[in-house]
Amino acid sequence: MVAPWTRFYSNSCCLCCHVRTGTILLGIWYLIINAVVLLILLSALADPDQYHFSSSELGGDFEFMDDANMCIAIAISLLMILICAMATYGAYKQHAAWIIPFFCYQIFDFALNTLVAVTVLVYPNSIQEYIRQLPPNFPHKDDIMSVNPTCLVLIILLFISIILTFKGYLISCVWNCYRYINGRNSSDVLVYVTSNDTTGTSQPDEPSSDKQPGAGQAEIGEDVAVLLPPYDDATVNGAAKEPPPPYVSA
């Protein structure tokens, strides 16, 4: 019986790309984004006055980020760059274990966005409170406040649903890439199933416990599964054997 989740398995993504190619492109895209964020944070740490807004601009003395939060953000950016680089390298070199940290990050990010959607659905008034706390010169603040609260909640939920759908599709692409690499790596060992009865004269009353599988064999019911070596090893071992002696005329 096929598991229900296997029907969603596919080797292609984005209608034309292979899941391995899609995972590599996704890892590179996240690498670029986190590198840009890291550069912005480093520039803000080097010049703190650039991100310090006056009270006339925000209605109060407000500092974008202090040094402690800045260092935490830089550490998170470096960690994200490492995770994305591992996923890109793992997909390129076909190392499935290197993709797991990036996949876990995707699951965590999807859970956070789902929690935001649930919060908006359960506490719709929190949106209005958040908008009121925005600076007075925030673009289109008055227009957003004039929108019907119910319509505003529906618009935000629709926007979050589109984001969740897209993130879920990316998660499936990375998961399919992980399964593809695992299946490709495990296909190096072949299994050949042969019957115990090679003569066709075995008696049904004969106990099957007398037949012990030999080396390189695994008993499956009444059959024996012979684990065949990889093709490269077999050809190398076969070529290493000495040729037969030449024929000598009598």
RASUL-V79072 format. One line per field, one symbol per residue. ss: DSSP state (H for helix, E for strand, L for the rest). burial: + if it has 24 or more other C-alpha atoms within 12 Angstrom, else -. A space follows every 50 residues. Layout:
ss: ???
burial: ???
This chain:
ss: LLLHHHHHLLLEELLLEEHHHHHHHHHHHHHHHHHHHHHHHHHHHHLHHH HEELHHHHLLLEELLLHHHHHHHHHHHHHHHHHHHHHHHHHHHLLHHHHH HHHHHHHHHHHHHHHHHHHHHHLLHHHHHHHHLLLLLLLLHHHHHLLLHH HHHHHHHHHHHHHHHHHHHHHHHHHHHHHHHHHHHHLLLEEEEEELLLLL LLLLLLLHHHLLLLLLEEEELLEEEEEELLHHHHHHHHHHLLLLLLLLLL
burial: ---------++++-----++++++++++-++--++--+--++-++----- -------------------+--++--++-+++++++++++++-+++++++ +++-++---+--+--++--++--+--++--+-------------+----- -++--++--+---+--+-+++++++++++++--------------+---- ------------------+----+--------------------------
